[in-house]
Amino acid sequence: MSYGTTVRGARLSVHQYILREQTTTVPTRETINFLKTWEELFQLPGFVDRVPTELMTEGKLLRFYEMDQRAGLRPCGIVECLTDHGCGYVVALPDGRISHIGGPCGRILLGTKWAKAKFAFGIEKRKCRRVVAVHEQRALLEKLITEWPDLEHEDTAWARVTLNSFDELPASMRVALESGAMKNRAFMPGCLSGIRPDRRVDILLDRRIPALLNEARRALENVSLSAGELAALRRRLEALPQEVDSLICQLRLFVSQRNLDLLPLLRPLKQAGIRRVEYLPGPPPQFYVER
Ligand SMILES: [Zn+2]
């Protein structure tokens, strides 16, 4: 970034610019990676060793580190301590510089301030985990939406025209079949679930899926959603292509002649004098009803 860069249209003064550069390079919990070597620690921007206990007590714990065994031990950052150690905490000092405290040293040397610092560190860590989890879930949801499969293929086209021909059946017969499907009783002949009004694949494709995709897009704009809520939404979306296949499968069962042969046994169809129902595959497919 060069001097004179504008932020929201305002030109930065030299002082503001320097301040900004400083604050953007000071490591935070989010910008410090998992440290494995002493070099990675010592090379953090603003790193200082030999910090007086008094100043260290004012610091904020950023991250725990545990060096690789091969990295050996190094002195603690507290000048009154300087004991060799292999694990500890990266500390942000109030002046923006970075140092470190050996694992057990805080408890021994910093007293009650250490307990407070550890407490704040725990809160920060959990907050950070939540932020990371939300970030991951948002990325997964976004990927799912952008790579959403085209569900309009040969099988869905077949299901659509078949359901259209079902809709052209005499109204009384259609209503009888649909209410039979809704009752979902065990003794109901054959498989009626393919034509259940709330389980139709065309309704799923034209209404439920677009609605859920919209909900997911809105969720990506909503910063207050938790990782759990985002994950739940993603899982609901992920299940939909499979549901489309399953509903098509049920519709194929419905139009099988073995199933259609059972329909005249249904009381309302029997009363209407329907003796035989056939599915003629077409194109276009249509139902043949013999009275
Ligand atoms: Zn120490």
Boltz pocket constraint, residues with backbone or C-beta under 6 A from the ligand:
constraints:
  - pocket:
      binder: B
      contacts: [[A, 76], [A, 77], [A, 78], [A, 81], [A, 82], [A, 83], [A, 101], [A, 102], [A, 105]]
      max_distance: 6.0
